[in-house]
Amino acid sequence: MDFTEKELKEAIDDYKIARAGIPASWVYLGDANERYALGQPGQKNLLVVGVNPSTAKPENPDPTICKVCNISKEQGYDGWIMVNLHPQRATKPKNMTPLSDTIMENNIKVISYTIEKLKIKDAWYAWGNLIDIFGKESFLHDSQKQIDDLLNELGVQRYHYSTLTKKGNYRHPLYVPYGNKFYKI
């Protein structure tokens, strides 16, 4: 997928309007192979950064999306947008493959546009130990660096929820109980 300004506007700016297969109040930008953004914006939005998308869509949220929604509300946000280090859909992360530069550039373009248009000030890093599935020098770590640089440039504060994993990574939403708090990164 390569996005025009019009497609980004329809997906992000016009989320209050129902679109083909996407109910009003949802942001959704993706297809069967890639997903760049999924969420329900509000007045105070949280950007949530995972490893890669599964099959979740607005009409069919998965357990991770449900947990993201609930933790976001618990922490005082009335809106959330899920993005990922790697936009390739894979229900088994070990099946991810490095993607073209164009796809990764699109990922950064979508994240940047989303932050600016939805006035996002905070981001939750939520990928667990999956970031290390291909090693510390993998394309996932390269993507994290690109996203870190973008969020720093745009003045977005980064957080993790609960304690770090034993390997020192930010916990995945599915593997933390409610009632924890965000910690600044």
C-alpha positions as CSV (number, residue, x, y, z in Angstrom):
1,M,0.0,0.0,0.0
2,D,1.1,3.5,-0.8
3,F,-1.0,6.3,0.7
4,T,-2.1,9.5,-0.9
5,E,-2.9,12.5,1.2
6,K,-6.6,11.9,0.4
7,E,-6.5,8.3,1.7
8,L,-4.8,9.4,4.9
9,K,-7.4,12.1,5.4
10,E,-10.2,9.7,4.9
11,A,-8.8,7.2,7.3
12,I,-7.6,9.5,10.0
13,D,-9.3,12.9,9.7
14,D,-12.8,11.6,8.8
15,Y,-13.0,8.9,11.4
16,K,-16.3,10.2,12.6
17,I,-17.9,9.2,9.3
18,A,-18.8,5.6,8.5
19,R,-16.9,4.2,5.5
20,A,-17.1,1.0,3.6
21,G,-16.7,-1.7,6.2
22,I,-15.5,0.8,8.9
23,P,-18.0,2.1,11.5
24,A,-18.1,5.7,12.4
25,S,-15.7,6.6,15.3
26,W,-13.0,4.2,14.1
27,V,-9.6,4.8,12.5
28,Y,-8.6,2.0,10.2
29,L,-5.9,2.0,7.6
30,G,-4.9,-1.4,6.3
31,D,-5.7,-4.4,4.1
32,A,-5.4,-8.2,4.3
33,N,-1.6,-8.1,4.4
34,E,-0.8,-4.9,6.3
35,R,-2.3,-2.7,9.0
36,Y,-0.9,0.7,9.7
37,A,-3.5,2.1,12.2
38,L,-6.5,1.0,14.2
39,G,-8.2,2.8,16.9
40,Q,-11.0,4.9,18.4
41,P,-9.9,8.5,18.8
42,G,-11.2,10.9,21.4
43,Q,-10.2,14.3,22.8
44,K,-7.1,12.9,24.7
45,N,-5.5,10.2,22.5
46,L,-2.8,7.6,23.3
47,L,-0.6,6.2,20.5
48,V,0.0,2.5,21.3
49,V,3.0,0.9,19.5
50,G,3.0,-2.9,19.2
51,V,5.3,-5.2,17.2
52,N,2.9,-6.2,14.4
53,P,-0.8,-6.4,13.7
54,S,-2.8,-9.6,13.8
55,T,-6.2,-9.9,12.2
56,A,-8.1,-7.3,14.4
57,K,-10.4,-4.8,12.6
58,P,-13.0,-2.4,13.9
59,E,-15.8,-4.9,13.7
60,N,-13.6,-7.7,15.2
61,P,-11.2,-6.5,17.9
62,D,-8.8,-9.2,19.2
63,P,-7.8,-9.6,22.9
64,T,-4.8,-7.3,22.5
65,I,-7.0,-4.5,21.1
66,C,-9.6,-5.0,23.9
67,K,-6.8,-4.8,26.6
68,V,-5.3,-1.7,24.9
69,C,-8.8,0.0,25.0
70,N,-9.3,-0.8,28.6
71,I,-5.8,0.2,29.8
72,S,-6.0,3.4,27.9
73,K,-9.3,4.3,29.6
74,E,-7.8,3.2,33.0
75,Q,-4.9,5.7,32.5
76,G,-7.2,8.6,31.7
77,Y,-7.3,8.6,27.8
78,D,-10.6,8.7,26.0
79,G,-9.0,7.7,22.7
80,W,-6.3,5.3,21.4
81,I,-4.7,4.5,18.1
82,M,-2.7,1.2,17.7
83,V,0.3,1.3,15.3
84,N,3.2,-1.1,15.1
85,L,6.9,-1.4,14.6
86,H,6.2,-3.6,11.6
87,P,2.8,-3.3,9.7
88,Q,2.8,-6.8,8.2
89,R,-0.1,-8.9,9.5
90,A,1.1,-12.1,11.1
91,T,-0.8,-14.1,13.7
92,K,2.6,-15.8,14.4
93,P,5.2,-13.1,14.7
94,K,8.0,-15.6,13.7
95,N,6.4,-15.5,10.2
96,M,7.2,-11.8,9.8
97,T,9.6,-10.8,7.1
98,P,11.6,-7.6,6.4
99,L,9.5,-5.4,4.2
100,S,10.3,-3.0,1.5
101,D,11.6,0.5,2.3
102,T,8.4,1.9,0.8
103,I,6.2,0.0,3.3
104,M,8.4,1.1,6.2
105,E,8.4,4.7,4.9
106,N,4.6,4.4,4.8
107,N,4.5,3.2,8.4
108,I,6.4,6.3,9.5
109,K,4.3,8.5,7.3
110,V,1.0,7.2,8.8
111,I,2.4,7.4,12.4
112,S,3.5,11.0,11.8
113,Y,0.2,12.0,10.2
114,T,-1.8,10.4,13.0
115,I,0.1,12.1,15.7
116,E,-0.3,15.5,14.1
117,K,-3.9,15.2,13.1
118,L,-5.1,13.7,16.4
119,K,-2.9,15.9,18.5
120,I,-1.2,12.9,20.3
121,K,1.1,13.8,23.1
122,D,1.7,10.4,24.6
123,A,2.8,7.0,23.3
124,W,2.7,3.6,25.0
125,Y,5.4,1.1,23.9
126,A,3.8,-2.3,24.2
127,W,5.6,-5.0,22.4
128,G,7.0,-7.3,25.0
129,N,9.9,-9.6,24.2
130,L,8.6,-10.1,20.6
131,I,10.9,-7.3,19.5
132,D,13.9,-9.6,20.0
133,I,12.4,-12.5,18.1
134,F,14.9,-12.0,15.2
135,G,17.8,-10.7,17.4
136,K,18.9,-7.3,18.8
137,E,20.1,-6.1,15.3
138,S,16.9,-6.9,13.4
139,F,14.5,-4.9,11.3
140,L,12.2,-4.6,14.3
141,H,14.9,-2.7,16.3
142,D,15.6,-0.6,13.2
143,S,11.9,0.3,13.1
144,Q,11.9,1.2,16.8
145,K,14.8,3.6,16.2
146,Q,12.9,5.3,13.4
147,I,9.8,5.6,15.6
148,D,11.9,6.9,18.5
149,D,13.4,9.5,16.3
150,L,10.0,10.6,15.0
151,L,8.4,10.8,18.4
152,N,11.3,12.8,19.8
153,E,11.1,15.1,16.8
154,L,7.3,15.6,17.4
155,G,7.6,16.0,21.2
156,V,5.6,12.9,22.0
157,Q,6.3,11.5,25.5
158,R,6.9,7.7,25.6
159,Y,5.7,5.4,28.3
160,H,5.7,1.7,29.2
161,Y,3.0,0.1,31.4
162,S,4.0,-1.9,34.5
163,T,7.5,-3.2,35.0
164,L,9.9,-4.2,32.3
165,T,10.1,-7.9,31.3
166,K,13.0,-10.0,32.6
167,K,14.8,-9.3,29.3
168,G,14.3,-5.5,29.8
169,N,11.6,-5.0,27.2
170,Y,8.3,-3.1,27.5
171,R,5.5,-5.4,28.4
172,H,2.9,-6.6,25.9
173,P,-0.7,-5.6,27.0
174,L,-1.9,-9.2,27.2
175,Y,0.7,-10.0,29.9
176,V,0.0,-7.3,32.4
177,P,-2.8,-7.1,35.0
178,Y,-4.9,-4.0,35.2
179,G,-4.2,-1.5,37.9
180,N,-0.6,-0.8,37.0
181,K,0.7,2.6,35.9
182,F,2.6,4.2,33.1
183,Y,6.3,4.9,33.5
184,K,8.2,7.5,31.4
185,I,10.8,6.1,29.1
